[in-house]
Amino acid sequence: MTTSSALRYTRISTHESGTIPAVGFGTLIQDQNATKQATRAALEAGFRHLDCAERYRNEAAVGEAIQDAFRAGTLRREDLFVTTKLWNTNHRPERAKPAFDASRRRLQLDTIDCYIVHTPFAFQPGDEQDPRDDRGQVIYDPGVTLLETWHALERLVDDGHCKSIGLSDITLKNLREIVAAARIRPAMVQIESHPYLPEWDLLDFCQEHGIVLQAFAALGHAMEPSVLEDPVIAAIAQRVHKTPAQVALAWAVQRGTAFLTTSTKPQRIQESFDISALPDDAMRDIREGITTTVRFNAVVETGIPGFIPRARRVE
């Protein structure tokens, strides 16, 4: 395999004949101004896939950066793929469309390219994004199923402002159930995945059904044990004259997944975009030489995203 810089422009086909940019920028950034500046830097670096969420509480800042690029003439809407997500407190069908429309307004976009169920877990509906009982335990909503929520998203596609829909933080078992019952299949599934959690079975299922698997925490989210300090990754980086981060991200694209990476530092953002294809022996070394298995985020078990701080209480 040649070491081609074209890897960064890879687009992955979906079952509905659309394509999704494999290289994605995540906007899980707490500060509003930092969000706007980082999004602007990502677009300038070449990212054309932005991942957003109602729960990040910064869609408006992302929207401002997008509109700035439109006004400057450096970006066309048709070249940009924007994902955002339905939060757990809005799983009831009657709440899905208002939540979707609110995200569109904040992002200042008429259409959303992919609208994703943030987690399969329904929380108590209401304005409090992190509902807790007196013991500090999350209050779940037993009054709605994931399939009912999915059907509500299918109707958003019918309405025309939502081009495709997807899921996040889902297990293979639950994904199989949705695919079997769905009228409109998921275009994309977001899960934690990196060399310490490759999720090969889930990837195989997604590829079989024309679903893009998108890896979040693709660099291990700077947690221990460190993916970027793994000796196999480090040795390949030295051999191909790339950083360990570039090696891990190139691996993600070459094996057939999309990825998300996040930073507020322009140099890191540019580094994450400037990936090149790895030689075949490097891909083999990662698959066969890394035996560490770690899941850094327990969201698939609870619906509580481990990388997002607790929401402020709405009084």
Helices and strands as residue ranges (DSSP letters): G 5-9, E 11-13, E 19-21, E 23-26, H 32-45, E 49-51, G 54-56, H 59-72, G 77-79, E 81-86, G 88-90, H 93-107, E 114-117, H 146-159, E 165-168, H 172-181, E 188-192, H 200-208, E 212-216, G 220-222, G 227-229, H 231-240, H 244-254, E 258-261, H 266-273, H 280-289, H 299-302
